[in-house]
Amino acid sequence: MYKIIFTKEAQKALLRLPGSTAVQVCQKLEQLAADSYAPIANAKKLQNRSGYRLRIGDWRVIYEIQNDKLVVLVLKIAQRGEVYR
């Protein structure tokens, strides 16, 4: 099982999310931690940078999987228009 680690920016964003969205984000991340290579709906590899994108409604979660450390590193959580900046 992988450990989930948030950057400071991602942790602050998670706390600001609407309640139901925050719960959905946590559930999806727990699925990732349990099996980082299981197919998860709405998750895609990023094209121009390393990492992955998880879509939850209008929100996006940008994360990396660090296999050597068994870590899912959550880099950013933001709305669709802001996350790729």
C-alpha positions as CSV (number, residue, x, y, z in Angstrom):
1,M,0.0,0.0,0.0
2,Y,1.3,3.4,-0.9
3,K,1.4,6.4,1.4
4,I,-0.4,9.6,0.4
5,I,1.6,12.8,0.9
6,F,0.2,16.3,0.2
7,T,2.3,19.4,-0.7
8,K,1.4,22.4,1.5
9,E,-0.5,24.0,-1.4
10,A,-2.5,20.8,-2.0
11,Q,-3.3,20.4,1.7
12,K,-4.6,24.0,1.9
13,A,-6.7,23.5,-1.2
14,L,-8.2,20.2,0.2
15,L,-9.3,22.1,3.3
16,R,-11.0,24.7,1.2
17,L,-13.0,22.3,-1.0
18,P,-16.7,21.9,-0.5
19,G,-17.4,19.0,1.9
20,S,-18.7,16.4,-0.6
21,T,-15.9,17.1,-3.1
22,A,-13.3,16.8,-0.4
23,V,-14.7,13.4,0.5
24,Q,-14.6,12.3,-3.1
25,V,-11.0,13.4,-3.4
26,C,-10.0,11.4,-0.3
27,Q,-11.8,8.3,-1.5
28,K,-10.1,8.4,-4.9
29,L,-6.7,9.0,-3.4
30,E,-7.3,6.0,-1.0
31,Q,-8.1,3.9,-4.0
32,L,-4.8,5.0,-5.6
33,A,-2.9,4.2,-2.4
34,A,-4.4,0.7,-2.3
35,D,-3.4,-0.1,-5.9
36,S,-1.7,2.7,-7.8
37,Y,-2.0,0.9,-11.1
38,A,-5.6,-0.1,-11.0
39,P,-7.7,1.6,-13.7
40,I,-9.4,4.5,-12.0
41,A,-12.1,6.4,-13.9
42,N,-11.2,10.0,-14.7
43,A,-7.5,9.6,-14.2
44,K,-5.1,10.3,-17.0
45,K,-1.3,10.7,-17.5
46,L,-0.3,14.3,-18.1
47,Q,1.2,14.9,-21.6
48,N,3.7,17.8,-21.1
49,R,4.9,17.0,-17.6
50,S,5.4,14.0,-15.3
51,G,2.4,12.9,-13.2
52,Y,-1.2,12.3,-13.5
53,R,-4.5,14.2,-13.4
54,L,-7.6,13.0,-11.5
55,R,-10.9,14.7,-12.4
56,I,-13.6,15.1,-9.8
57,G,-16.4,17.3,-11.2
58,D,-14.9,20.7,-11.9
59,W,-11.9,20.0,-9.7
60,R,-8.6,18.5,-10.7
61,V,-6.0,16.7,-8.6
62,I,-2.4,16.6,-10.0
63,Y,-0.3,13.9,-8.5
64,E,2.8,11.8,-9.0
65,I,3.4,8.1,-8.1
66,Q,6.9,7.6,-6.6
67,N,7.4,3.8,-6.8
68,D,10.8,3.8,-5.2
69,K,9.3,5.4,-2.0
70,L,5.8,3.8,-2.3
71,V,4.3,7.3,-2.2
72,V,1.4,9.1,-4.0
73,L,2.5,12.7,-3.9
74,V,-0.5,15.1,-4.3
75,L,1.0,18.2,-6.0
76,K,-2.0,20.4,-6.6
77,I,-5.8,20.6,-6.2
78,A,-7.6,23.3,-8.0
79,Q,-10.5,24.0,-10.4
80,R,-10.1,23.1,-14.0
81,G,-9.2,26.6,-15.2
82,E,-6.5,27.1,-12.6
83,V,-4.8,23.8,-12.2
84,Y,-2.7,23.8,-15.3
85,R,-1.2,27.3,-14.8
